[in-house]
């Protein structure tokens, strides 16, 4: 078990509204998070992010200095839902 990171499962939705994702699970091991992902309903899409614990991970725009996202975050996409519109 690596206590420097947490594995977080997010539901992702195809909407024009932000935020279009929300967390539903937090795990200390990737293997446990994958087990849970595989048991989730297949009518949604999910992301698995590895987030550092007790450490900031902001990404600042190089020119204007504004906070614009997360830096060096590992993530995986799990696209179960078919996008039919």
C-alpha positions in Angstrom: 0.0 0.0 0.0 1.4 3.4 -1.0 0.2 6.1 1.4 1.5 8.9 -0.8 -1.4 8.6 -3.2 -5.1 7.9 -3.2 -7.0 6.4 -6.2 -10.3 8.2 -6.8 -13.1 7.0 -9.1 -15.1 9.8 -10.8 -18.3 9.5 -12.8 -18.1 11.5 -16.0 -21.1 12.9 -17.9 -21.4 14.3 -21.3 -23.0 17.6 -20.5 -22.3 21.2 -21.3 -22.3 22.1 -17.6 -19.2 22.2 -15.4 -18.4 20.3 -13.4 -19.3 17.3 -15.5 -17.7 14.8 -13.2 -18.0 13.8 -9.5 -16.1 11.5 -7.2 -17.8 8.2 -6.0 -15.0 6.2 -4.4 -11.6 6.7 -2.8 -9.1 3.8 -2.4 -5.5 3.3 -1.2 -4.8 0.6 -3.8 -5.3 0.7 -7.6 -6.3 -3.0 -7.6 -9.2 -2.4 -5.2 -10.4 0.6 -7.3 -10.3 -1.4 -10.5 -12.4 -4.2 -8.8 -15.0 -1.5 -7.9 -14.9 0.0 -11.4 -15.6 -3.3 -12.9 -18.7 -3.8 -10.7 -20.2 -0.4 -11.5 -23.1 0.0 -13.8 -22.1 0.2 -17.5 -24.5 3.0 -18.3 -21.9 5.7 -17.2 -18.3 6.6 -18.0 -15.7 6.8 -15.3 -12.2 8.1 -14.7 -9.7 6.8 -12.2 -7.3 9.4 -10.9 -4.2 8.9 -8.8 -4.0 11.9 -6.5 -1.1 12.8 -4.2 -1.9 13.0 -0.5 -0.6 15.9 1.6 0.7 17.7 -1.4 -0.6 20.4 -3.7 -0.8 19.6 -7.4 -2.0 22.8 -9.2 -1.1 23.7 -12.7 -0.6 27.3 -13.4 -0.7 28.9 -16.9 2.9 29.7 -17.9 2.1 33.2 -19.2 -0.6 34.6 -17.1 0.0 32.7 -13.8 -3.7 31.7 -13.4 -4.6 28.3 -11.9 -5.9 26.3 -14.8 -5.9 22.6 -13.7 -4.0 19.7 -12.1 -0.4 19.0 -12.7 1.2 15.5 -13.2 -2.0 13.6 -12.3 -2.2 10.1 -13.6 -5.6 9.1 -14.9 -7.4 6.4 -16.8 -10.6 6.5 -18.8 -13.3 3.8 -18.6 -15.8 4.4 -21.3 -18.7 1.9 -20.8 -21.5 4.1 -22.0 -22.2 4.3 -25.7 -22.5 7.9 -26.8 -25.7 7.9 -29.0 -27.3 11.2 -29.7 
